Amino acid sequence: MYKLENYITGKWISGNGEGQLLFNAVTGEPVALATTKGLDFKNILEYGRNIGGPGLHRMTFHQRGNMLKALALYLRNHLDKFYKISYQTGATKADSWVDIEGGIGNLFANASLRRKFPDEIFCIDGDSHNLSKNNTFMGTHILVPKEGVAIHINAFNFPVWGMLEKIAVNLLAGMPCIVKPATVTSYLTEAVVKEIIASKILPEGSLQLICGSAGDLLNYVTSQDVVTFTGSASTGLMLKKTPAILDNNVPFNMEADSLNCIVLGEDVTPDKPEWEIFVKEVRKEMTLKAGQRCTGVRRIFVPANRMEDMWKAIAASLAQTTIGNPLNEKVRMGSLAGRGQKSEVRGQIEKLLASSQIVYGSLDSVQVIDADADKGAFMSPVLLMNEKPFEAKEAHEVEAFGPVSTIMPYKTTEEVIALSKLGKGSLVTTIVTADHVTAKQYVLGAASHHGRILVLNNECAKENTGHGSPLPLLVHGGPGRAGGGEEMGGLRGVKHYLQRTALQGSPTTITAITNVYQQNANGKDPGKHPFKKYFEELEIGDQVITEKRAITSEDIDRFADLSGDHFYAHIKTTDFTGTMFEQQVAHGYFIMSIAAGLFVDSYEKNPVLLNYGIDELRFTKPVYPGAEIHIRFTCKEKLPNDKRVVEKPEDLKRGDDIDKGIVKWLVEFFDETNEITGVAIILTMVARKG
């Protein structure tokens, strides 16, 4: 019998003893043994901190992001192997696609976030703040990687996605990790980690794997570590109370199974497209992964006068779902992860039956294709009905983690909002409605108790990602029973693994520390016009102060004629009584154009390839005829710009082969009184010298 290996301290090691026997969920045959007996968990943590941490800390955000991209591309070459093993967990091809390719897609998504960060080992977080009258003292926030290890304790339902969606974020942040998958499906996680380690893309020590019990691992955590947990609320609460976690104030991010719900809006009738959309969404959520998803629909709320029509429609749809061996192309729903899971789900249904009745499905029998129902962990979808949801609370308190859901009636939108909250916090809720007033009322009323809300109707039905699909750029988590934490969420998710520190000092000092020019810091003499410098030659703080340009009434008139902007404030014959202006005022965009004319060195070709955009443009003081404008132009920040990767040479666009970077410039507009009249961030694309 194959014994799963643990990847720890740079080696593949099997635990001692026989361990836990793992089974093929479809055939019931043994697959592997998993054990962590004999492992030194304290040493494993120290290895991650001392070997994995420094290697990642030396890398910039852009290097880490490109590392994730390379890993995603590498794993795509091994899909066939992963799918073959995934079938043993009871997953169909569609189930496996979500788990495997969805997980790899998460790597790609987080890799793209590198463009939101500087090419540094740290970053500034948020706006900077002037803290003094004379502009000599300021404050900002910086983010640096924590110096511990991220410990990921994952659920059995997504052995690939559950790992990759978490490690993508901590690796981008520069923090090593230990992955502890749920043992029952850990053989698939092990197969993926085998390929990750074989790729040699990650620095040594940045990823370790434990297949089996976590032992006393959490007893050795420190204040620099982070623990994440995905699974049942009861297990999560037990782990959260570990003395070392409490004593050291270790961040504990929990994403727990919850009683998610879907609502049919009062406006939806059987003749509307939203009716069928609702039925299909419920069927999908009950049968995808055999209902074993933390985001699965557990509660179905329908207007009381639509109850019978709707439960019959759902039942008819479920009856079309073929169950059996996921290798058979006719099968649309596989098995649960194991017979133990099947027994647990049946036990939970028995509790729900105290206040509900089965209107579709059976606890005792299931018809399967190309499989033995007794040997595999197969189960029929079960639709229950609870006719008194405010009186009978089991449906709001008991979760059957399988193809099980309970349909319940409501009378008004206010009432269904209250019902949704009886779940005491969930990961997601969906409302299917074409009425925007109803949608707004439900969203604002229910948002406090749900981590994500999907408003589903015919407008977005074809392209929506679905009730049960968390997305890399949006938070995944929820309040209360759902754990009170959040995963992913784009930049928000990365920041969970970074330490935020307030930084105070003079603008010049903060500029030197952060390598981002801070307004009012001392500038540098660039030696020559900055536009004549290649990307590598430019230095943060390179600064040009331009000549002055007088603004005339004729200039303003000509710009109005050229642009077509004849707003009353730009017309000199306007009666300015009761307005915010004293006289004819220059267009803000005219002053911006004047600024470009003053700071751009335009007489010969130079390394500046193009103007990439304008950010944070503000006009802070009116400019009247007779004013004299000059510009202070400063190199604020430099960002890499990766070459575009294409599969076919003919897909390359003009300029794709040029090695270049993005430069942000602080542009400050001053008048003859030396007061600032405007400010902007100009972005240019600048060639590298090579």
VOGU-3710 file (C-alpha; in Angstrom, 3 decimals, decimal comma):
1> myklenyitg> 0,000/0,000/0,000  1,372/3,390/-1,029  2,168/5,645/1,914  1,725/9,358/1,271  4,840/11,450/1,749  5,198/14,710/3,613  7,402/17,398/2,061  9,200/18,958/5,025  12,617/20,517/5,690  13,517/20,130/2,031
11> kwisgngegq> 12,812/16,383/1,824  10,008/13,927/1,055  9,467/11,933/4,244  6,940/9,249/5,208  5,564/9,254/8,716  5,953/6,317/11,093  3,270/3,700/11,712  0,352/2,549/9,603  -1,615/5,786/9,687  -5,067/6,462/8,228
21> llfnavtgep> -6,267/4,352/5,307  -7,680/6,383/2,430  -10,212/5,027/-0,052  -11,354/5,521/-3,617  -14,712/7,259/-3,125  -16,195/5,578/-6,211  -15,106/1,945/-5,786  -14,398/1,825/-2,060  -10,936/0,361/-2,736  -7,921/1,476/-0,645
31> valattkgld> -5,807/4,199/-2,271  -3,088/5,132/0,197  -1,999/5,466/3,817  -1,473/8,880/5,425  0,463/9,528/8,608  2,552/12,272/10,194  3,651/10,263/13,218  7,230/10,958/14,179  7,462/14,347/12,478  9,104/17,202/14,393
41> fknileygrn> 6,535/19,963/13,897  8,563/22,564/15,763  11,492/21,966/13,419  9,192/22,142/10,390  8,023/25,605/11,429  11,549/26,812/12,117  12,682/25,550/8,719  9,981/27,589/7,032  10,880/30,713/9,003  14,669/30,391/8,655
51> iggpglhrmt> 15,010/28,980/5,124  11,795/29,762/3,274  11,268/33,240/4,708  14,601/34,845/3,774  14,434/33,453/0,243  11,027/35,005/-0,388  11,852/38,239/1,451  14,721/38,912/-0,959  12,325/38,815/-3,911  10,310/41,826/-5,037
61> fhqrgnmlka> 6,551/41,710/-5,580  7,140/41,559/-9,322  9,565/38,657/-9,005  7,109/36,785/-6,782  4,264/37,492/-9,199  6,244/36,190/-12,161  7,121/33,148/-10,042  3,393/32,416/-9,605  2,830/32,845/-13,331  5,647/30,421/-14,140
71> lalylrnhld> 4,214/27,907/-11,670  0,742/28,165/-13,203  2,134/27,583/-16,692  4,105/24,593/-15,422  1,142/22,955/-13,682  -0,998/23,241/-16,815  1,328/20,699/-18,424  0,279/18,044/-15,876  -3,508/18,326/-16,011  -4,097/14,774/-17,245
81> kfykisyqtg> -2,298/13,344/-14,214  -4,285/15,499/-11,794  -7,643/14,683/-13,407  -6,927/10,961/-13,244  -6,346/11,137/-9,499  -9,218/13,553/-8,932  -11,762/11,017/-10,225  -10,881/8,850/-7,228  -12,278/11,557/-4,924  -15,701/11,092/-6,551
91> atkadswvdi> -15,394/14,235/-8,657  -16,755/14,465/-12,194  -14,773/16,210/-14,909  -16,732/19,417/-14,263  -16,040/19,116/-10,523  -12,355/18,519/-11,187  -12,163/21,457/-13,585  -13,329/23,813/-10,843  -10,841/22,325/-8,392  -7,771/21,888/-10,590
101> eggignlfan> -7,967/24,481/-13,328  -9,793/26,886/-11,033  -6,874/26,615/-8,627  -4,328/27,199/-11,385  -6,396/30,146/-12,580  -6,058/31,584/-9,099  -2,274/31,506/-9,519  -2,604/33,465/-12,764  -4,972/36,002/-11,191  -2,687/36,653/-8,237
111> aslrrkfpde> 0,351/36,800/-10,508  -1,308/39,697/-12,346  -1,615/41,599/-9,057  2,135/42,246/-9,191  1,310/45,249/-11,399  -0,478/46,811/-8,427  2,723/46,690/-6,370  6,118/48,368/-6,736  9,160/46,393/-7,838  10,276/46,328/-4,209
121> ifcidgdshn> 10,313/43,894/-1,289  7,804/46,174/0,499  5,163/48,710/-0,484  3,447/51,893/0,631  -0,139/51,368/1,767  -2,644/54,122/1,063  -2,188/57,879/0,951  0,585/59,880/2,553  -0,314/62,699/4,931  1,295/66,078/5,513
131> lsknntfmgt> 1,501/66,576/9,295  3,015/70,043/9,533  2,354/73,647/8,568  5,662/74,127/6,753  5,616/70,769/4,952  8,641/69,344/6,783  6,940/66,465/8,613  4,699/63,763/7,150  3,399/60,262/7,681  2,504/57,227/5,602
141> hilvpkegva> 2,111/53,466/6,010  4,361/50,714/4,710  3,738/46,989/4,374  6,480/44,399/4,857  6,242/40,579/4,851  5,655/38,938/8,213  8,664/36,900/9,347  6,741/33,751/10,210  4,970/30,954/8,355  1,437/30,778/6,971
151> ihinafnfpv> -0,194/27,538/8,124  -3,082/26,483/5,894  -5,452/23,851/7,285  -7,739/22,999/4,386  -11,024/21,183/3,740  -11,503/17,917/1,836  -13,800/19,227/-0,881  -11,214/21,143/-2,946  -7,807/19,491/-2,443  -6,192/21,546/-5,241
161> wgmlekiavn> -8,071/24,864/-5,347  -8,101/25,059/-1,561  -4,312/24,919/-1,519  -3,503/27,064/-4,557  -5,919/29,907/-3,729  -4,206/30,307/-0,361  -0,543/29,810/-1,231  -0,832/32,183/-4,211  -1,593/35,013/-1,807  1,000/34,303/0,893
171> llagmpcivk> 3,740/33,673/-1,700  2,988/36,969/-3,458  3,224/38,673/-0,066  6,622/37,047/0,524  5,652/34,619/3,291  6,419/30,849/3,307  3,725/28,312/4,128  2,848/24,883/5,426  -0,145/23,196/3,784  -2,154/20,659/5,764
181> patvtsylte> -4,896/19,309/3,458  -7,834/17,327/4,819  -6,528/13,783/5,060  -9,354/12,033/3,197  -8,418/13,625/-0,166  -4,795/14,531/0,588  -3,489/12,097/-2,035  -4,543/14,566/-4,751  -2,879/17,492/-2,953  0,296/15,419/-2,613
191> avvkeiiask> 0,345/14,758/-6,363  0,153/18,480/-7,137  2,833/19,400/-4,586  5,093/16,690/-6,073  4,979/18,587/-9,364  5,417/21,975/-7,697  8,567/20,811/-5,937  9,849/19,072/-9,066  9,511/22,345/-10,996  12,076/24,026/-8,687
201> ilpegslqli> 10,269/27,307/-9,330  9,684/28,159/-5,662  12,573/29,005/-3,305  13,429/26,162/-0,946  11,384/26,178/2,235  8,609/28,375/0,841  6,168/25,443/0,629  5,917/22,430/2,940  3,231/19,721/2,951  1,773/17,619/5,772
211> cgsagdllny> -0,453/14,657/4,780  -2,220/13,514/7,915  -2,712/14,867/11,413  -1,352/18,331/12,252  -0,214/16,915/15,594  1,064/19,608/17,931  2,000/21,990/15,091  -0,122/24,864/16,417  1,574/24,673/19,814  4,688/26,249/18,289
221> vtsqdvvtft> 3,228/29,243/16,474  4,528/32,743/17,174  3,194/36,255/16,710  4,754/36,419/13,231  2,855/33,354/11,968  -0,585/33,298/10,342  -3,069/30,416/10,574  -5,872/29,913/8,070  -8,590/27,311/8,420  -11,285/26,086/6,043
231> gsastglmlk> -13,795/23,535/7,296  -16,514/23,101/9,873  -17,276/25,936/12,271  -16,915/23,660/15,308  -13,417/22,474/14,317  -12,354/26,010/13,488  -13,446/27,325/16,882  -11,587/24,509/18,620  -8,348/25,319/16,756  -8,787/29,045/17,311
241> ktpaildnnv> -8,680/28,435/21,075  -5,214/26,847/20,943  -3,273/28,492/23,809  -0,296/29,446/21,627  -2,616/31,223/19,190  -4,303/33,168/21,989  -1,107/33,895/23,924  0,768/35,210/20,880  -2,162/36,977/19,204  -1,613/34,919/16,064
251> pfnmeadsln> -3,888/36,012/13,197  -6,413/33,210/12,633  -8,389/33,503/9,416  -11,364/31,129/9,395  -13,614/30,336/6,444  -16,266/27,958/7,767  -19,072/26,010/6,154  -22,247/28,036/6,410  -25,974/27,911/5,740  -25,908/29,898/2,518
261> civlgedvtp> -29,232/30,761/0,931  -30,820/31,648/-2,396  -33,936/33,827/-2,713  -36,546/33,910/-5,474  -37,725/37,509/-5,816  -41,421/38,294/-5,458  -41,436/39,556/-9,051  -40,413/36,204/-10,571  -43,207/34,073/-12,030  -43,003/30,797/-13,992
271> dkpeweifvk> -43,305/32,637/-17,311  -40,218/34,809/-16,703  -36,651/33,759/-17,638  -35,530/34,245/-14,029  -37,688/31,273/-12,999  -35,635/28,810/-15,010  -32,423/30,594/-14,003  -33,340/30,002/-10,366  -34,117/26,307/-10,915  -30,838/25,723/-12,768
281> evrkemtlka> -28,817/27,540/-10,101  -30,326/25,441/-7,308  -29,725/22,202/-9,207  -26,128/23,178/-9,952  -25,415/24,088/-6,341  -26,956/20,850/-5,061  -25,133/18,556/-7,501  -21,748/20,149/-8,332  -19,151/18,369/-6,205  -22,134/16,352/-4,898
291> gqrctgvrri> -23,094/19,411/-2,849  -19,783/19,351/-0,954  -18,995/23,037/-1,197  -18,689/25,541/1,595  -20,663/27,933/-0,611  -23,394/25,405/-1,450  -27,049/26,452/-1,263  -28,479/24,993/1,961  -31,613/27,150/2,243  -34,008/28,045/-0,580
301> fvpanrmedm> -36,464/30,880/0,052  -39,484/31,222/-2,241  -42,627/33,412/-2,036  -45,333/31,407/-0,274  -47,651/31,494/-3,289  -44,901/29,972/-5,506  -43,831/27,142/-3,173  -45,543/24,186/-4,819  -44,680/25,238/-8,356  -41,060/25,814/-7,427
311> wkaiaaslaq> -40,320/22,648/-5,441  -41,863/20,585/-8,212  -39,746/22,403/-10,809  -36,577/21,785/-8,771  -37,509/18,136/-8,243  -38,075/17,650/-11,979  -34,694/19,213/-12,689  -32,907/17,061/-10,094  -34,522/13,940/-11,599  -32,509/14,613/-14,783
321> ttignplnek> -29,208/14,365/-12,900  -27,401/11,112/-13,650  -25,306/9,774/-10,760  -22,442/7,303/-10,825  -18,854/6,699/-11,872  -17,416/10,114/-12,804  -15,334/8,465/-15,546  -18,548/7,715/-17,413  -19,443/10,559/-19,791  -23,145/10,203/-19,029
331> vrmgslagrg> -22,626/10,931/-15,322  -23,342/14,454/-14,041  -22,893/13,879/-10,297  -20,262/11,695/-8,679  -19,969/10,448/-5,136  -19,288/12,061/-1,809  -15,644/12,085/-0,714  -16,042/8,863/1,290  -18,460/6,582/3,076  -17,736/8,338/6,335
341> qksevrgqie> -18,898/11,585/4,778  -22,029/9,857/3,473  -22,849/8,602/6,951  -22,357/12,086/8,401  -24,650/13,685/5,823  -27,382/11,112/6,504  -27,126/11,889/10,210  -27,562/15,605/9,558  -30,584/14,961/7,342  -32,177/12,990/10,184
351> kllassqivy> -31,875/16,128/12,344  -33,418/18,279/9,618  -36,354/15,877/9,319  -37,471/16,942/12,796  -39,112/19,953/11,147  -38,990/19,186/7,426  -40,141/16,541/4,986  -38,408/15,086/1,942  -40,097/16,179/-1,295  -37,437/14,738/-3,593
361> gsldsvqvid> -34,784/12,042/-3,169  -34,170/9,222/-0,739  -31,912/8,399/2,189  -31,972/4,686/1,433  -31,552/4,266/-2,300  -29,828/5,819/-5,274  -29,597/4,723/-8,886  -26,044/4,840/-10,221  -24,382/4,338/-13,591  -21,288/2,169/-14,034
371> adadkgafms> -20,727/1,765/-10,285  -21,758/-0,152/-7,189  -23,950/2,018/-4,962  -23,047/-0,038/-1,888  -19,272/0,140/-2,362  -19,045/3,799/-3,369  -20,089/6,869/-1,385  -23,059/7,640/-3,616  -26,094/9,534/-2,468  -29,293/10,834/-4,023
381> pvllmnekpf> -29,889/14,591/-4,024  -32,350/15,373/-1,231  -34,736/18,328/-1,346  -36,538/19,013/1,925  -39,424/21,364/2,637  -39,889/23,329/5,852  -43,241/25,126/5,844  -42,732/27,091/9,092  -39,201/28,547/8,861  -39,671/31,011/11,734
391> eakeahevea> -40,898/28,326/14,126  -38,780/25,315/13,117  -35,139/26,420/13,334  -33,278/23,225/12,323  -32,863/24,401/8,716  -31,096/27,512/10,030  -28,840/25,599/12,422  -28,018/22,192/10,888  -25,887/21,781/7,759  -25,809/18,552/5,759
401> fgpvstimpy> -22,585/18,894/3,755  -23,796/17,109/0,642  -26,486/17,308/-2,085  -29,065/18,540/0,403  -31,122/21,726/0,568  -34,339/22,901/2,244  -37,013/24,992/0,520  -38,985/27,435/2,698  -41,701/30,070/2,137  -41,666/33,806/2,821
411> ktteevials> -44,269/36,580/2,471  -42,357/39,859/2,021  -38,837/41,024/1,211  -38,445/42,231/4,805  -39,376/38,746/5,982  -36,903/36,951/3,722  -34,148/39,292/4,863  -34,902/38,248/8,444  -34,923/34,568/7,426  -31,565/34,893/5,693
421> klgkgslvtt> -30,082/36,230/8,931  -31,247/33,227/10,959  -28,252/31,363/9,516  -26,115/33,586/11,788  -23,691/34,552/9,057  -22,899/32,981/5,693  -20,336/33,056/2,916  -22,799/33,937/0,181  -26,428/34,638/-0,607  -28,077/35,012/-3,995
431> ivtadhvtak> -31,272/36,795/-4,949  -32,808/36,064/-8,331  -34,860/39,081/-9,365  -35,357/41,406/-12,320  -36,668/44,182/-10,058  -33,922/46,617/-9,071  -35,888/48,010/-6,131  -36,235/44,521/-4,656  -32,564/43,830/-5,338  -31,438/46,986/-3,550
441> qyvlgaashh> -33,717/46,363/-0,580  -32,434/42,814/-0,162  -28,763/43,701/-0,623  -28,778/46,554/1,889  -30,886/44,579/4,355  -28,927/41,320/4,175  -25,334/42,479/3,575  -24,427/42,644/7,274  -24,843/38,860/7,559  -23,265/37,664/4,301
451> grilvlnnec> -19,762/37,818/2,854  -20,867/37,970/-0,778  -24,160/38,711/-2,547  -24,993/37,687/-6,115  -27,880/39,490/-7,806  -28,858/37,147/-10,621  -31,213/37,855/-13,511  -31,508/37,460/-17,258  -29,101/40,342/-17,913  -26,090/38,567/-16,402
461> akentghgsp> -27,198/34,930/-16,491  -24,992/33,888/-19,414  -21,777/35,359/-18,042  -22,233/35,241/-14,283  -19,807/32,996/-12,381  -22,497/31,544/-10,127  -23,626/31,482/-6,528  -20,929/29,047/-5,441  -17,866/30,538/-7,147  -15,541/32,709/-5,060
471> lpllvhggpg> -13,288/34,865/-7,247  -9,606/35,746/-6,695  -10,182/39,499/-6,843  -13,169/39,476/-4,458  -13,185/38,514/-0,791  -14,239/35,007/0,169  -15,480/34,761/3,741  -18,326/35,879/5,907  -19,353/36,952/9,412  -20,533/34,848/12,342
481> ragggeemgg> -20,970/31,172/11,596  -19,015/31,631/8,342  -15,902/32,266/10,401  -15,493/36,033/10,478  -12,505/35,950/8,134  -11,773/36,534/4,477  -9,596/34,923/1,820  -8,381/36,199/-1,541  -9,882/39,620/-2,307  -7,116/40,871/-4,586
491> lrgvkhylqr> -4,810/43,292/-2,785  -6,841/42,877/0,415  -5,928/39,195/0,564  -2,212/39,832/0,101  -2,206/42,326/2,958  -3,247/39,612/5,452  0,348/38,354/5,244  2,009/41,760/5,510  2,703/43,882/8,561  1,366/47,422/8,322
501> talqgsptti> 3,590/50,001/10,016  3,060/53,752/10,293  6,127/55,684/9,127  6,838/59,297/10,074  9,612/61,698/9,128  10,544/64,435/6,706  9,377/64,098/3,096  12,972/63,741/1,942  13,694/60,990/4,454  10,480/59,108/3,644
511> taitnvyqqn> 11,343/59,381/-0,055  14,772/57,861/0,584  13,274/54,983/2,606  10,337/54,141/0,315  11,916/54,930/-3,071  8,727/56,796/-3,923  8,961/60,581/-4,196  6,901/62,345/-1,544  5,528/65,795/-2,226  7,698/68,562/-0,686
521> angkdpgkhp> 10,807/66,363/-0,571  14,052/67,731/-1,967  14,450/67,107/-5,684  17,579/66,033/-7,556  19,352/67,744/-10,429  18,920/65,171/-13,220  21,988/66,475/-15,085  19,993/66,438/-18,317  16,313/66,509/-19,121  14,718/63,396/-17,571
531> fkkyfeelei> 13,038/62,579/-20,890  16,521/61,983/-22,316  17,189/59,258/-19,739  16,489/55,578/-20,207  14,423/53,712/-17,630  17,513/52,408/-15,778  19,121/55,852/-15,683  16,210/57,667/-14,094  16,425/58,248/-10,348  13,559/58,851/-7,965
541> gdqvitekra> 13,519/62,581/-7,258  14,944/63,678/-10,619  13,344/67,091/-10,932  12,859/69,865/-13,466  11,464/73,326/-12,712  10,274/74,911/-15,931  10,137/78,401/-17,318  7,047/80,524/-16,739  4,223/80,875/-19,217  1,856/83,859/-19,132
551> itsedidrfa> -1,849/83,054/-19,532  -3,904/85,496/-21,638  -7,597/85,925/-22,293  -6,901/85,188/-25,953  -5,331/81,838/-24,980  -8,506/80,905/-23,116  -10,735/81,937/-26,037  -8,668/79,928/-28,529  -8,734/76,827/-26,308  -12,516/77,164/-25,943
561> dlsgdhfyah> -12,879/77,288/-29,728  -10,471/74,394/-30,260  -11,985/72,116/-27,621  -15,603/73,209/-27,968  -15,754/73,816/-24,205  -17,661/77,077/-23,877  -18,639/76,681/-20,236  -19,786/80,065/-18,926  -16,779/80,479/-16,619  -14,437/80,494/-19,648
571> ikttdftgtm> -16,268/83,334/-21,415  -14,963/86,814/-20,567  -18,311/88,565/-21,058  -19,994/86,476/-18,353  -21,465/88,296/-15,342  -19,584/86,518/-12,531  -21,846/87,787/-9,765  -22,903/84,876/-7,566  -20,344/82,496/-9,088  -17,182/81,027/-7,564
581> feqqvahgyf> -15,004/83,067/-9,910  -13,870/86,689/-10,096  -13,452/86,812/-13,872  -12,845/84,636/-16,913  -11,018/81,513/-15,766  -8,689/79,234/-17,743  -9,827/75,709/-18,513  -8,157/73,187/-16,220  -7,309/71,056/-19,237  -5,754/74,064/-20,924
591> imsiaaglfv> -3,444/74,482/-17,940  -2,684/70,745/-18,110  -1,820/71,163/-21,800  0,358/74,176/-21,001  2,095/72,042/-18,368  2,911/69,391/-20,972  4,328/72,044/-23,255  6,541/73,273/-20,446  7,907/69,954/-19,182  8,067/67,892/-22,377
601> dsyeknpvll> 11,394/67,826/-24,205  10,005/67,349/-27,695  12,620/68,330/-30,226  14,155/64,921/-30,935  13,429/61,248/-30,370  14,149/60,139/-26,837  13,569/57,102/-24,573  10,039/58,237/-23,699  7,803/56,070/-25,897  4,404/57,467/-25,018
611> nygidelrft> 2,184/59,093/-22,412  0,500/56,212/-20,604  -2,126/58,173/-18,686  -2,955/60,746/-16,021  -3,902/59,900/-12,437  -5,170/62,040/-9,587  -5,493/65,225/-11,647  -6,793/68,051/-9,467  -7,279/71,791/-10,125  -6,890/73,519/-6,775
621> kpvypgaeih> -6,884/77,248/-7,603  -8,467/79,269/-10,452  -6,050/80,587/-13,075  -7,061/83,987/-14,475  -5,690/85,968/-17,436  -2,389/87,547/-16,439  -1,263/84,605/-14,308  2,193/83,157/-14,910  2,340/79,381/-14,670  5,395/77,209/-14,140
631> irftckeklp> 5,740/73,472/-13,451  7,708/71,371/-11,002  8,165/67,980/-12,656  9,552/65,115/-10,538  10,246/61,418/-11,084  7,958/59,820/-8,493  8,084/56,041/-9,033  9,371/53,418/-11,474  7,531/50,186/-12,299  8,573/47,286/-14,546
641> ndkrvvekpe> 6,519/46,483/-17,624  6,742/42,844/-18,691  7,003/42,071/-22,365  3,758/40,785/-23,834  3,767/37,006/-24,198  1,933/35,599/-27,232  1,621/32,110/-28,682  2,016/33,245/-32,306  4,538/35,864/-33,572  1,832/37,410/-35,756
651> dlkrgddidk> -0,098/38,316/-32,590  2,638/40,736/-31,542  1,651/44,385/-31,771  3,941/47,227/-32,722  6,203/47,967/-29,774  5,665/44,628/-27,993  9,309/43,728/-28,568  10,603/46,919/-26,926  12,003/46,449/-23,418  10,431/49,174/-21,306
661> givkwlveff> 9,091/50,303/-17,953  6,448/52,644/-16,556  7,489/55,895/-14,882  5,171/57,955/-12,689  5,867/61,705/-12,579  4,534/64,184/-10,037  3,412/67,317/-11,875  2,782/70,419/-9,742  1,385/73,642/-11,293  2,414/76,950/-9,657
671> detneitgva> 1,292/80,507/-10,354  3,188/83,783/-9,968  2,471/83,769/-6,200  4,141/80,352/-5,974  0,869/78,760/-4,895  -0,127/75,406/-6,302  -2,970/75,664/-8,814  -3,062/71,993/-9,727  -1,390/68,623/-9,331  -1,353/65,376/-11,285
681> iiltmvarkg> 0,471/62,086/-11,725  1,635/61,553/-15,312  2,517/58,028/-16,457  4,965/57,503/-19,300  6,288/54,381/-20,968  10,080/54,612/-21,104  12,487/52,393/-23,023  15,244/50,491/-21,301  18,777/51,123/-22,485  19,249/47,558/-23,666
//
